[in-house]
Amino acid sequence: MVRAPLATGPTALLDDGTVIPLAPPVVLGRGPVPPADHADARPYPLDDPSRRLSQTHLVVGCDGQGAWLIDLHSTNGVAVARRPGDRLATVEPGRTVRLPVGARVVFGGRRIEIR
C-alpha cells in the first residue's frame, strides 16, 4: 500500500490502494491537463489497461462542503454510487456532483472511493 502525506478533509482511495488528497483538486486521466476553470488542479496520470480512460477524464476535489467531482466530457463517462449498496448513476458531463464519504466513483477502467 502506498502512503500519502496526511491530508485534511476528504481523500480518494484509488483502486490500487493509493490515497489521493483532494485539496488542491486533482485531474485524473491517461495524460490529464487541468481545465481552465480548475487551473490549480494537480494532474494525476493513471494507467488503464481497459483503454476506456480519457486523456483528461475528470476533476475531483473538496471544499468546505465536502468532496465533489466534474466529468470533463470524457468519452466513456463517470458513474457514482453515493452510498454502499446504491446502484451506479451516470454523471452529467460538466456538472458538479457532491460526493459524501463512502461514495464510489467509476471512470474508464478505474475507480475511487471517497474517504
N, C-alpha and C positions, 0 to 999 in steps of 0.2 A: 504494500500500500504506500502511495506517495503522500508525504505530509507537506501541507502548505502552511505558510505563516498563519498565526492566529488572526482570525478575521472578526470584525464586529458586524453584526447584522447577519442577514441570511447568506448562505453559501449554496453552491450547486455541487452535488456529488455526481461526478461523471461515471458512466457505466464501467470504467476501468479502475474505479476506486479513487481517482484524483479528486481532491476538494478544490473548488474554484471560488475564491472570494468574489462577491458581486458588487463591490464598491472599490474602484470605479467599475462601470459596466464592462462586460466582455462581449465581443462579437465572435461568433463561432461559425466555422465553415472549413472547407479544404484549404483556402488561402484568403481568409477574411480581411476585408478593408472596412474600417469604421465608417458608418454612414454620416453624412453631413450633419444631421440633427443629433448625432451622438459622437461627435469628433473626439471626445475624451475616452471612448471605449477602447479597451485593450484587445488587440487581435489575438485570438487563441485558435491556431490551426489544429485540425483534427484529421486523423486517418479515417477512411470509411471504405472498407473492402466491398460494401454493397453498391458503391458508386451512386448512391441516392442523395448524398450530401452536396449542397450547392457550394460554390466558391465562397460566397458570403451568405450564410443561411439565416441567422437570427442574432439579435442582440438581447442580452439578459442582464439585469441589474437590480439595484434596490434603492429605495429612498425611505423617507420617514413613514411611509405606509406599508413597507414590506417589499417583497420581490415582484418583478414584472418582466415581461418579455414582449418582443415585437418580431414577427416573421417578416423578414426583409424581402418579401416577394420571391421566396425560394421556389425552385422548380417542383419539389415534392412535398412542400408544406411542413407544418408543425402541428402536432396534436398534444392536448393536455388532458390529464385526469386530475382534477382538483383535489380529490381525497382518495385514500385507499379504497378499492372496490368500485370506484367510478369508471365508467367507460371513457375511452379517449374521445375527445371532441376536437374537431379541426379548428384551428385558429385562423381568423380572417387576416390575410396579409396586410401589413401596415398599421394594424390596430394594436394598442397597448392592452395586454392582458395581465391582470393581477394574479399572483401565484401565492397561495397560502403555503405554510410549512407543510411538507409531505406531498406536495403536488409532484406528479411525474410528467416529464416533457419528452416526447419522442420526435426526433427530427432526422431525416435521412436514415441512416442505419445506426444512429446513436441515440442515447437517452441520458437525461439527468433527473435527479430528484432534488427538490428544494429542501434545505435543512435549516 
